[in-house]
Amino acid sequence: MDIMKKLEILADAAKYDVACTSSGNDRAAQKGTIGNAVACGICHSFTADGRCISLLKILLTNACIYDCQYCGNRRSNDVPRATFTPWEVAELTIRFYQRNYIEGLFLSSAVVKNPDYTMELLIAALRIVREEYKFNGYIHVKAIPGADEALIHQAGLIADRMSVNIELPSQASLTKFAPEKTKTGILAPMKQLRDGIIQNKNELTLYRHAPKFAPAGQATQMIVGASPESDSKIVTLAEGLYKQYKLKRVFYSAYTPVGANPLLPTSAPPLRREHRLYQADWLLRFYGFSAGELFGSPDENLSLDMDPKCHWALQNLHVFPVEVNKADYMTLLRVPGIGQRSAEKIIAARRVSKLDFDDLKKMRVVLKRAKYFLLCNGKVYEKIPLVPEYLSMRLRENTPHSQISLFETNPEAFPEQQSAIKNISQVVIPALPDLQAAW
């Protein structure tokens, strides 16, 4: 088969894997080598001057021995099959790099013959790229669950980042949709990568020229919507992976139907669900939240019409309003509309003078959300009742290019909004005299 035809098939087959990101590793070009890796990003990332830098994302092969029901490359699926040789992978990478199409490589593979054989092919391709072509740029490679530990270690010494896809959030779903895989088999290489990275950091403190092992860390991917697990279970699992296996990122991929299968949903989940999971993930990693704080029950899903931080704030109104001139950094981070940079600016600016809402606006705090939860010098932005039903309507994200009216003539057009309006009329309006007296 022509190499360009292979590229067409295997690049398309790689689209289901979203677990690729910026390199997270700085390595300058060296004499006698070509390429470099920069921490600001490789795949779908933007540098400070606005340039988008990308990598070649392909599978070594899509001829898989497994029959995972959610996967487009499963052995029972009738799709064109192709397999690169290690030399073809290396040639494509270097030719694309020389034409300035890419700055790195993301290499994954279906399992051909067995995990060890597949891992050997991946390592062979990486060795040619690194040793024959002297490529010093960013490489992200997938570890194959079930492969020998020595092979995974070899790959970690060559690649910048490695990842092991957990795919489904529970053993029950793996048993149902991917019976050849087990949770233990997937977590074993994750543990090996974690231990190898920790050990390598210790080695580098003793000898700075020690070979680096997966210096950009490891990542994983979970498919959302193929199995019945709730967002609560997915986010709780992600939290555990961050803590136990020191992952850099957990990626969430909305399930894409790949042929008729009575065991699987016939339609993809809303992309907004994937987006909400990423927002919740961000709160875990950078805002000091725990999964238990974001969900009221193990079977709860994230709200599709309100971001997780706003939803948490509405469930915890006893924490608010927060005095912006006194609150500590972690408390400020919990205010909807205040991010890390804004919180840092507030902490720095209030050392000089007291802040008001105009100052916050200049700092680009999102007052559209934050104004309901803040005090500036003991004053509120506007006198409104801190009642969940009322704030929910003010914070709710409307559909693009339309404004939901409180007086919608067709009650069936927006049933959720109409229900919320009814709640407001029953709860807020009778309380307004008392609220106004309190103000």
N, C-alpha and C positions, 0 to 999 in steps of 0.2 A: 504494500500500500504506500502511496506517495506520502512524504512526510508532512506536507501541508494539509492533506486530508486527515492524517492522524491528529495534527494540531487542531483542526476544526472540531473533531469528535471529542478529544480529551480536554480541550479548553472549555467546551460546553458542558462536559461531564463534571468539571470542577466547580461549577457555579453553585452547587448545593452546599459547598463548604464555605462558611463565612468566617471561619476562625483565622483570619489574617489581619494584621494591624501594622502600626509603625514599628520600626526595628527596636526602639528602646535601647540602642547600643551605639556608641560613638566609636568609629575606627577610621582613622585617616588613611588616605592612599599612601602606599609605601613604594620605595624604589624597587622596580622589577615586578610590580603587581599592577593590576588594573581594578578600578572600582573602589568604592568605600561604603561605609554604613554610617548613617547619621541618626541621632536619637529623635530628631524632630519628625521623622516619618518616612515610610516607603510606600505602603499600599493605601491608596485613597486618602492620602493625607496632604496637607497644605503647609508650605514653608511660610516664613514671615513675609516674604515678598509676593506671596500669592501663587507660587508654582505648585502644581499637583504632581507628586512623584509616585510612581507605581511600580509594580513588580509583575513578572510573568507568573501566572497562576495556572498550573496544569496538573493533570493526573499522569502518573507513569503508565497506568493502564486502567481501563474500566471493565476488564474481564474478571469479574469477581466470583470466588467460589462460594460466597455466602448468599443467602436469600432473605436479607432484611426487607420486610414488607414496605417500609417507608422510603427505601432508597431507589433512585432511578437506575442505579448500576447493578441491582440485584441480578442473580443468574437467571431468574425466570422471566425477566423483562426483555421484551423483544426490541433491542436497540442496537445500532451499529457498534461493533467492538473494535478496539485498537490498542496497541501496546508500543510504547517507545522503547528503544534500546537506551542504555545509559549514555552512549555517545551522542545519540540524537537529542536527548535532553540537554546535554552540555552544549552542543552546537547551537541549538535554538536559543539557549540563554545568552551565549556570547554574541551571537548575531543580532539578537534583539537589543542587547546592551550597546553594541557598537553603533547601532542605528539610533541610539538615544530614545528607544521606545520604553525601556525599563531601567530600573536601578537595582533590581534584586530578583530573587526567585522564591516562589511558594510552590513546594513540591509535595504532593500527596499521592495516594494510590489506593485502588481497590486491592483486595488480597488475591494474589494469583499463586496457585499451587498450595502454598502454606505461608504463615506469617514470617518465618525465617527467610525463606527464599525472596519474598517481597522486600523485606528490610535490606537484604544483601544487594538487591538491584538499586534501591534508593541510595545506599551508601556508595555504590560504584559510581552512580551519576554524580553525586556530590564530590567525590574524590577527583573525578575528571575535571569538574568545574574549578575546584580549588587548586589542585596540584598541576594539572596539565595546562590549563588556561590561566593560572595564577589569579583567579577572580577573588577579589578581597571585599566584595559587596555583601549585602544582606541576604541571608538564606534562612527560610523557614521550612521545616520539614515535619511531616507527620510521623509519629512513632506508631508502629503497628502492634496493637494488643496481642499478646501471645508470642511475640518474638523474643529470642534469647536476650538476656540482660546485657551480654557483652556486645551484641549488635546495636542495641539502643545506646549504650555508652559510646560506641564508635561514632554514631550519628551525632550525639551531643557534642563531641569534640570538633565536629566540622561545621555544624549549623549554628546560627545565632539564636534562633528560637525553635522550640519543639512543642508539639501539642498532641494530646490524646483526646479524641472526641468521645464524650460520655453518651452523646446522642439522646437517649431517653432518660427521664428523671427517676425511674424506679426499676427494681429488679422484675417486678410483675409485668411491666410494659416490655422490658427486654425479652422476657420469656415468651410473651405473646407475639411480638412483632419481629424479634431477632433471636430466635432460639439458639443459634450457634454462639452467641455472645453472652457473657456474664458480667455482672457488676464487679466481681472480684478480679476478673481478667482485665478489665479496663482500668481499675484503680491501681493495680500492681505497677504498670509502667509509670503512672503518675507519681507514685511513691518513690520509685527509683529516680525519676528526674528531680524530684524535690531533694532527696538525699544527695544526689550528685551535685546539684547546684550549691547546696550548703557546704558540702565537703570542699568543692572547688574554691569557694570564697575563703575558707580557712587556709587552703594551700596558697592562694594568691597573697595572703597576708604574710606568709613565711617566705615566699619566693615569687616576686612579681612577674617573672617570665614563665611561670607554670602555664601549661595549656589551659585555655578557657573552656568551660563546659556550659553550653547553652546560656551564654551571658545575658541574653534578653529574656530569660525565663521561659515559662511554659503557659499554655492557654488550653481552653477546651471549648466545645460547642454543645448546646442542647437544642433539640428540635421542639418547637412549641406548636401544639395543636394536633399532633399526630396521635398522641395518647391522652387519656382523660385527666392527667394530673392538673391540679389548680395552680394558679400563680403563686400562692402561698408556699406550696411544696417545692416549686421550682426555685423560688428565691431563697428558701431555707436551705436547699441543697447547695445553691451557689455560695451562700454564706459559709457553709461547712467546707466547701472546696477551697475557698480563700484562706480559711483558718488552718485547715489540716495540711493542704498541699501547696500552700503559698503561691497560688496561681496569679499571673499578671492580669489575665482577663478571662471572663466567661462570656462567650458569645451566644446570642439567642437567634435562632433561625426559624421563621414562620414556616410551617409545613406546606410543601407544595405537592398537590396530588400528582402521583406518577402512575397513571393507569388505574383501571377499575379494580378495586379490592374491597370486598364486603367488610373487612376488619377495620378499614380506615375511613376517615371522613371524606366525603365527596367534594368538599370545598375547603379552600384555605382559610385559616383563621384571620381575623382583621389584622392588618399590618400595624394598627395602632396598639394592639396587644403586645406585639414585639417591642414597639417603641416604649410602652409603659414599663416593660421589664428592664429595658436598658436604663430608664430613669430610676427605677428602684435599685438596680445594681449600682448606679452612681451614688445613691444615698448611702448604700452599704460601704462603699470604698472610700468616699471622701467627706461624708457629712456626719459620720458618727452614729448612724441609725443601725438598728438591728432588725432582722426579719420579723421578730416577734412584735416590734413596735408598729410595723407597717400593716399587719394583718390582725384581724380580730379572731379568726378561726383558721384551722388548717385547710379548709376547703374554700377559702375566700379567693376571689379574683380581684385584680386591680381595676379601678374605675377607668372606663374608656374615655369619659368626657372630663376627667379632672386628673391632673398629675399627682403622683403619690405623696408629694410633700404637702400640697394643699389639702389633700384628703386627710392626712395625718393631723394637720393643724385643726381642721374642723372637728376631729374626734378628740382633740386635746385643748379646747379653748380655755381651760383653767390655767394654761401656761401663759396666755396672752392677756392684754398687750404687753410687749417688751419695751422697756425704756432703752432707746438706742444709745444714750450717752452713758449707760451703766452696765449693760449686758455684756457678758464675756463672749469670747470668740465662738465657742461651741453653741451657745444659746442663739447668737445671731445667725448661725448657719441653719438653724431650724425654722427661721422665719421664711415663709414663701416669698420669692422674689429677691432674696439675698443669697448670692453665691459666694464662693471662696474669695474671689478678688474683691468683691464689694465689702465683705466682712473685714478683710485686711485693710482696705482703705478707711473704713469706719474707725477701726481700732487706732490707726495711725493719725487720722484727722482730729479725733476728739481729744488728743493730747494737747492740741493747740487751742481749740475753742469748742464750745458746745455746738452741736449740730442741730439743724432743723430740717424740715422736709425739702426745702429748696436745695440744701446741701446734698441730701441723699439723691435728689434728681440729677444733680451735676455729676455725682459718682456713678450714674447709670444704674442705680438700684431700680428694680422693676416695681415701681410704686403701684401699678395697676393691681398687683397682688399684695405687696408688702404693707400698703397703707392701712389695711384692716387690722394688722397685728402689731403695730408699732406706736410708741409714744415718743415724742420729741420734747424734752423739757417738760414732761408731764402733760402735754397736749396731744390730742388726737388729730388726725388729718381731717376727718369729717365725723360728725356724730351719727353713728349708725348702731343698731342693736347687734351685739355679738351673739347671734342666734344661728345655729348651724344651717337651718333651712334657708334663712335669708342670705347668709354669706355664700352658701352653695350656689344660689342663683347668680350672685355677683361674680363668682369665680369661675363659673362653668364656661367651658370652651365652646363657643358657638361654631357652627359649620361655616366654612369660608364663603365670603361674599353674601352672607345673609345675617340678618339680625332677628333673633327670636323675640316675638312680641309677647308682652304680658296679656295682650287682648287678642290672641290668635283666634280668627273666626272659625277655623276648623279644629275642633278639639282633638280629632284623631291624628292631626298632622305631626304633633310632637307629644306623644303620650307621657313621656317621662317629665317633660317640662310642665305639662298641665297638672300632673300629680304633685310636682314640687310647688306650683303656684297655689294649689289647694291647701297644701300643708302650711304655706306662709300665711294664707288668709286665716287659718285656724289657730296658728301658734303665735305669729309675730304681731299681727294687727291688734288683737286684744291686749297685748302686752305693751304696746307703744306708749300709752299714758304713763305707765310706771317707769319705762325706760327713759322717757323724756324728763320725768321728775328726777331720776337718778343722775342724768347729765347736768 
